[in-house]
Amino acid sequence: MIAALKKAGVKFSQLQVEMVLSSIESIKTYLRHSSAFAFLSIHSILKELEHKELQVIDIKDFNIPRTFYFITQQGDSGQLPDMLMKFMTSKSVSDNFRLSYITMIHEVVA
């Protein structure tokens, strides 16, 4: 986010931070009762948009790149997850997303 702000000519220090909240639900609750703004994924506010509780303010030519991770159990993940990972890491898709692959290792407790 800081890089996107810098590219837009805005320093992070110029933003007035009212509060730091640790969950999306608490941020949404705060936004409903204040005149503040927040950077949230559109997917996290779909219900609120449908009920007209929150609104999106598009900022022209402003994008915040994010890294997404594939997370799976260690071992054979099966054909469908493998197909999805191949598709998402293909050049046509990966040019628009930064993706990483993480394998979860489950510790066996005796």
VMD Tcl script that draws the C-alpha trace (Angstrom):
set ca {
  {0.00 0.00 0.00}
  {2.82 2.40 0.83}
  {4.32 1.93 -2.64}
  {0.94 2.63 -4.27}
  {0.52 5.80 -2.21}
  {4.05 6.92 -3.10}
  {3.36 6.32 -6.80}
  {0.25 8.52 -6.45}
  {2.34 11.26 -4.81}
  {0.96 10.73 -1.30}
  {3.20 10.09 1.69}
  {1.88 7.64 4.25}
  {2.74 10.21 6.92}
  {0.26 12.60 5.27}
  {-2.65 10.29 6.07}
  {-4.45 10.95 9.32}
  {-4.74 7.62 11.12}
  {-7.72 7.74 13.46}
  {-7.49 4.21 14.75}
  {-5.78 0.89 14.08}
  {-8.18 -2.06 14.13}
  {-7.21 -5.70 13.78}
  {-10.18 -7.20 11.93}
  {-12.18 -6.36 8.85}
  {-15.42 -6.63 10.82}
  {-14.25 -4.04 13.36}
  {-13.13 -1.73 10.53}
  {-16.53 -2.03 8.82}
  {-18.35 -1.33 12.08}
  {-16.20 1.73 12.69}
  {-16.76 3.00 9.14}
  {-20.54 2.72 9.51}
  {-20.40 5.15 12.46}
  {-17.77 7.63 11.30}
  {-16.76 9.78 8.37}
  {-13.44 7.92 8.02}
  {-12.10 6.03 5.00}
  {-10.32 2.67 4.83}
  {-8.55 0.54 2.26}
  {-10.40 -2.79 2.14}
  {-10.84 -5.58 -0.37}
  {-14.06 -5.18 -2.33}
  {-14.83 -8.80 -1.50}
  {-14.90 -8.02 2.22}
  {-17.72 -5.48 1.85}
  {-20.05 -7.09 -0.71}
  {-22.92 -7.46 1.78}
  {-22.49 -3.87 2.98}
  {-22.51 -2.60 -0.63}
  {-25.68 -4.58 -1.36}
  {-27.39 -3.06 1.70}
  {-25.99 0.40 0.89}
  {-24.23 0.59 4.25}
  {-20.83 1.37 2.72}
  {-19.74 2.68 -0.67}
  {-16.68 2.37 -2.87}
  {-14.79 5.49 -3.84}
  {-12.66 4.74 -6.90}
  {-9.40 6.63 -7.17}
  {-8.30 6.95 -10.79}
  {-5.04 5.14 -11.60}
  {-4.58 4.00 -8.00}
  {-4.00 0.30 -7.43}
  {-2.71 -1.49 -4.36}
  {-0.90 -4.68 -5.37}
  {-1.25 -7.62 -3.00}
  {0.48 -10.96 -2.67}
  {-1.68 -14.06 -2.57}
  {-0.55 -17.45 -1.33}
  {-1.56 -20.98 -2.24}
  {-1.75 -22.89 1.01}
  {-2.27 -26.64 1.07}
  {-1.43 -29.65 3.13}
  {1.91 -31.24 2.44}
  {1.78 -34.08 -0.08}
  {-0.40 -34.73 -3.09}
  {-2.93 -31.91 -3.37}
  {-4.98 -33.54 -6.12}
  {-5.72 -32.66 -9.72}
  {-8.08 -29.70 -9.25}
  {-5.79 -27.65 -6.95}
  {-2.85 -28.39 -9.29}
  {-4.86 -27.15 -12.30}
  {-5.81 -23.97 -10.42}
  {-2.19 -23.32 -9.43}
  {-1.00 -23.84 -13.03}
  {-3.67 -21.46 -14.32}
  {-3.03 -18.78 -11.69}
  {0.72 -18.88 -12.25}
  {0.41 -18.69 -16.05}
  {1.88 -15.53 -17.57}
  {-1.52 -14.06 -18.53}
  {-2.75 -14.25 -14.94}
  {0.48 -13.82 -12.99}
  {1.17 -10.47 -14.68}
  {-1.79 -9.15 -12.68}
  {-1.15 -10.95 -9.38}
  {1.86 -11.72 -7.23}
  {1.41 -15.32 -6.18}
  {3.41 -17.59 -3.96}
  {2.98 -21.24 -3.07}
  {3.17 -22.42 0.53}
  {2.83 -26.01 1.65}
  {1.52 -26.47 5.16}
  {3.35 -29.06 7.17}
  {1.21 -30.81 9.74}
  {3.06 -31.96 12.82}
  {1.96 -35.32 14.09}
  {1.50 -35.26 17.85}
  {1.64 -38.68 19.54}
}
mol new
graphics top color blue
foreach p $ca { graphics top sphere $p radius 0.5 }
foreach p [lrange $ca 0 end-1] q [lrange $ca 1 end] { graphics top cylinder $p $q radius 0.2 }
display resetview
